Amino acid sequence: MTLLETIHPLFVLSGFAVGFLVGMTGVGGGSLMTPLLILLFQVNPLTAVGTDLIYASVTKSGGSFVHGFNKTIDWRIVRRLASGSIPAALLTLGTLYLLHVDQAAHSALVTKVLGVALICTAAALVFRRRLLATYSQRVGVLSDSQTRTYTILTGVLLGVLVTITSVGAGALGVTALLLLYPELPVVRIAGTDIAHAVPLTLVAGMGHFANGGIDTGILVSLLCGSLPGILLASLFAPRVPDRVLRIVLAVTLTVVAIRLLSA
């Protein structure tokens, strides 16, 4: 079978839609792509997560290149996050392998954890400003050692969550960095989060690949749609109010989460 024969129009369209939304808002990749594969296309949850992780690593590599060229990545923070997330991802993959978790039970775990992760992501999108305001009032300014420790712990949490569900590296990661590094411009926060997501999703994705949890045909189709979608979104993003996009995305994620948790 040739490469062209593996490309499916519906997956290309889905990749384009999600890629466009990610380009407009900076989040929503794993939050939408994995549920879309599970609910709409009836892809096995484990395969959906593994495919989405590799999909995310490829698409976000392009974003990292642009942010790196524009010098909007704080590599010090990337190292801190990765020092927690990469070991956590490997430990999570190793634990799942050693426990010999039944595939049906593993799929059920992915579905339920994914539903909870989507609700948390939606809350982070809607209440981001309130979270930042409450945090600054109650916590104040952290010392550098405290900030480093909490950044590493954030990486650990993201490593576990992203490895199991492919969700969390976007909205949850950005929200955490906004709380820990309020002095950094948002564009630098976004660039740093995208750069950190590349090695994390690659490591987690390769772990799923080793266990056969990736559909290369779906992956190629998604990438054929997502890459032009992200490019096109960059032209329209400045014209659409950010708050409108975040509310639409949050409502969508909440509906999807309820559907997953009730399954």
N, C-alpha and C positions, 0 to 999 in steps of 0.2 A: 504494500500500500504506500503510495507516494504521500509527501507532506501535504499537498493540496487536498488529497482525498480525506485527510484526517480533520480538516477544518469544517466545523458545523456552524451554519449561519446563526442559529439561535444563541450559541455560546459566544460567538463574535459580538452579537448585539448586546448580550448581557455584559460582556467585558467592556464594551464601549460605554454602556450606561454607568457602570460602577466606576470605570476609569474617569469618566467625565465628572462624576460626583466627587471623587477623590481630588481631582484637579481643582474643583470649585471650593471645597471645604477643607481639604487637607486630611480628612478622616473618612471612614466608611468603607475602606477596602475589605478587610476581614469581616467587619461587622455586617456587611451586606452580601459579599460574595459567597461565604460559606453557607449562610442560611438559604441563599438563592439556589445553590447547588443541591442542598438537602431537600428543601421544600418544593421547589419548582421542577427540578430535573431528576429528583429521586436518586441522587447520588449517595452512595454509602457515606455516613458521617465521617468515618476515618479517611476515606479517599478524598472527600471534600476538603477536609482540613489540610491534608498533605499537599493536595494540588494548589490550594489557595496560598499556602506558605511559600512554595516555589514561585508562584505567580507574583506574590508580594515582593519577594527578594529581587526578582528581575525588574519589575516596574519601579521599585523604590531605588534601585541602583541608578536608574536614569535621573531620578530626582536628586539623589545624592551628588551626582556628577555636576548638575546645574548649581546646587547650593554650594558645593565645594569651589566651583569656579567663581561664584559670587562672594566667597568667603563668609558664608552665613551658617557655618557649622562650628560649634565649640567642641573640639576633639577631646578636651579634658573631660567634659561631661559624658561624651560617648564612651570613653574608656571606663569611667565610673559605672555607668549603666551596664556595659558589657561584662565587667568583672563580676557582676551579680547575675545577669541574665543568661549568659552562655553556660556557666556551670549549672545553673538551675535547670536550663533546658536539657542539658545532657543527663542530669540526675533524674529528671522527670521521664525522659525517654528510657533510661536504664531501669527505672522502677517499674514502668509499665511492661517492659520486656521480661524482667525477672519474675514479676508476679504472674506471668502467663495469663493475663486478663482475658477472659472469654470475649470474642469479638462482639457478640451481641451486647454484653455488659459494658464493654468499652464504648460502643456506639451510643448506648443509653447515657453513659457518663458524659460523653462529648455533647450530646444534645441538651442535657440539663444544665451543665456548666456554661454552655454557650448561651442559653436563655438568660441566666443570671448575669453573665458578662455583658450582654446586650442592654439589659436594664440599667446596669451601672454606667455603661457608655452613654446611654440616652440621658441619664441624670447629669452626668458630667458635662454634656453639651448644653443642656437647658439651664443648669444652675451654676455654670462656670464662674460668672462674675460674682455671684453671691458667695460661692466657695472661697474665691480669692479674697473677698472683703472680710469674711468671717475669720479666715486663716490669719490675715495680716493683723486683725484686732486682737485675737486670742494668743497667737504664737509669737508674733513679732519677728525680729531678725534673728536668724540662726547663725551660730558660729560656723567657720569653714569646716571644722571637723564634724559637726553635727550634719551640715549639708552634705558632706561626702558620704557619711554613714547612711543617711536617709536615701540618698541617690542610689547607693549600692543595693539597699533593701528594696527600693522601687524596681530596680533591675531584676532582682530575684522574683518578685511578684509577677512582673511582666513575662519573665522567662517561663514560669510555670503556666500562666494563663495562655500565652501565645502558643506554647507547645501543645496544649490540650485542645484549644479551641480556634487558634489562629487570630483571635480577637484581643485587642488591648493595646497594641503598639501605637495606635493612632490617637484617638480621643483621650484614653486613660493616660497614656504616656505624656501627651502634651499638657494635660491638666496638672499632672504631678510636677512636671518641670516648671510650669508657671508658678506653682506654689513654692517650689524650692529655689527658683532663680528669678524672682520678680524684677530684678534689675536688667535682665536681658530683653532685647527687642523680640517681639513675637515671631518675626521672620527667622531669627536665629534659633529660637526654641523649636520652631517647626523643622528647620533644616537639621538640627541636632537630633530630633526624634526620628526623622526619616533615615538619617545616616546610621543610627543605632539599630533601626529595624532591619537593615540589610543583613548583617551577620546573624542576628537572632533568628529571622525567618529562614535564612539559608541553612543554619545548623539544625533547627527544628524540622525543616522540610526534608533535609537529607536523611534525618532519622526516620521519618515516615516513608521516604523513598526506599530505604533499606528493608522496611517491612511490607513493601508493596502497596503503600498507601497513596499512590499518585497515578492519575490518568493523563498520560502525555498528550493524547489527542485533545482532551478538554483543555489542557494547559496551553497548547499552541493556539487553539481557537480563541481563548480568553485574551491572550497577549495580542493577537491580531486586532482585537477590538479595543483593548484598554490603552495601548500606546497612543493611537491617534486620538482617543477620547481625552486623555490627559492633556495632549497638545492643544486640542481645540478648546478645552475648558480654560486654559490660560488666557485665551483671548476674551472670554466672556466674564470671567471671575470678577473683575473690577466693577462691573455694571450691576451685579446682583447683591442686595443687602446680606451681609453675613448672618445676621440674626434670623432672617427668613429661612435661609438654607439650613441653619442649625436646628430650627424648630421642625422643619419638614423631615430632616434626617432623624431627629429624636423620636418623632411620632412613628415613623416607619420602623425604627428599631424596636420600639415598644410593642407594636403590633406583631412583629416577627417573633419577639421574645415570648409573648403570650402564647403564640401558636406553637412554638417549640416546647414550652413548659407543659402545655396541655396535651401534647402528643403522647 
